[in-house]
């Protein structure tokens, strides 16, 4: 099932191999979130161990929550504020020089509409990609399969349900482009 998940196919999350990955993540996540704020070097080492990529100069303010960790990739010099939630059953790619406000949710899981299939424990995931130089305001939710183009600004509280092009400002629920950035 883990190979199915990593290949972007539907899978059952209660598979023992996937659960072992989640247990490893639970330990690292707990250790990160329990550190004193002054323990920046220790926090960086734990993020480097837990995440798929943790770029040079990247910074994440705990608490931080994720499903697996290794499916999340954070680019150089990116800043993630308090309360980030990465439901990373599919790959989450955060580019370089990205600013992410507090309480942002990046949600890759999908679930079948059919109740019989859903009750049988099948689910899927679609990757999220955030381009370089993006600024995501506090409380934003990014839904499965979304790409946000470079330099785009997403206003606080927005819900991003479809791709956003580069160099725009988008706000609302669902997020809509309100202007281009010169």
N, C-alpha and C positions, 0 to 999 in steps of 0.2 A: 504494500500500500504506500509506503514511503516513496518508492520509485515512481508510482503513479502520481502522487502529489507533486513531486519535483518536476515531472514531465507535463504538468498542467492538466492531467486527466482527473476525473472524479475518483474519489477514494473514500475510505472509511477512517475517520479520525481516531477511533478507538484501537487502531492497530497497535500492537505492543512496541514496534520500532518507533512509531510516531510518538507514543506516550513516553518512551525513554528519552527522546529528544526534548519533550516538554518538561520532564523532570529535571534534566540538566539545566534548562533555561530557568526553571523556577528557582533553583539554587543560586545561579548567577544573578538573576534579577533581584532576589531578596538581599543578597550581599551588596549590590549596587545601591539599592534604595535605603539600606540601613547605614551606609557610611556617613560620617560627619562631613559637612560641606567642605571643610578644609582638606579632606583627603582626596584631592584632585588626581594625584598620580595613581592611587589605588583604583579610583573610579575609572580612569582612562584605561588601565590595564584590564579591568573586568569587562568594560565595553568592547575592547579589542578582542578579548576571548569569546564573548557572547555573540557579537554581530558578525555578519558575513564580511563586511568591510567597515572600518572606522578610520576615516581619513585624517591626515595630518592637520592638527589645529582644530578639529571638530570638537564640539562641546555639547553635552546633553545635561540638562538640569533634572535630577530626580524629583518626584518619582517618574519612572519609565516602565511601561508595560508592553509585553509582546507575547506572541504565541510560541515562537521557536527561536527567534534571534538571528540565526544564521541566514535567514531569508531577507534580512534587512541590511541595506548597504548605505552608509552615510559618507558623503564626499567631503573633501578637504574644506576646512574653514566654515563648515556649516554649524549653525547654532539651533538647538532644539530646546525650547523652554519647558517648564514644569508640566507634568501630567500627560505626556505623549502616550498614545495607545497605538501600537502597531499590530494589527491582526494579520500576521505575516505568514499565512499558509501558502501564499504565492510571493514571488519576489517583490520587494519594495526597494526602489532605487531613488535615493535622495542625492541630487547633484552637488556640485561644489558651490560654496558661498550662498547657501540657502538659509533663510531665516524662517523658523517655525515658531509661532506663538504658543501660549499655554493651552493645554486641554485639547490638542488637535488629535483627531482620529484618522488613521490610515487603515482602511478596511478592505482586505483582499478576499475574504471568504464569500462564497456563493452557496446557496442551498436550493435544492430542487423545488419547483412549484408543486409537483405531484406529491401529495401527502404520503402515499405508500412508500415511495422512494426515500422521501425525507425521514420517515419513521424508521426505515431500515438503516439509517445512519450514513447515507451517502452525502457527500458535499464536494465542493470544488473550490477553485480560487482563480482570480485573474490579477495579473501584476499591476502595480501602480508605479508610475515613473514621474519624478519631479525634476524638471530641468535645472540647469545651473542658474544661480542668481534669483531664484523664485523667493517671494515673501508670502507666507501663509499666515493670516491673522489668527488670533485666538479663537478657539472653539469651532474651527472648521472641521467638517467631515468630508473625507475623500473616499468615494465609493469604488468598488472593484473595477479593474480594467481601465482606470483613468490615467491619462498622461497630461501633465501640466507643462506647457512650453516654457523655455528659458525666459527669465526676467519678468514673468507674469506675477501680478499681485492679486491675491485672493482675500477679499474683505472678511473681517471677523464674523463668525457665525454662519458663514456660507456652507452650502452642501453641494459638493462638486460631483455631479452624476455623469458627466460626459467630458471628453477631452477639451482642454483650453489651449488656444494657440499661444505662441510666444508673444511677449511684449504687449500684454493687455492688462486691464484691471477688470476683475470679475467679482460680482457680489450677488448675494441672494440665495433663495431656496426654491428651485435649483439655481445654482450660480449661472449668471449670464454676463457676457462681456458688456461693460458700460462705456469703455473707451480704450483707445490704443495708447501705448506709451511711445513717445517720440524718441 
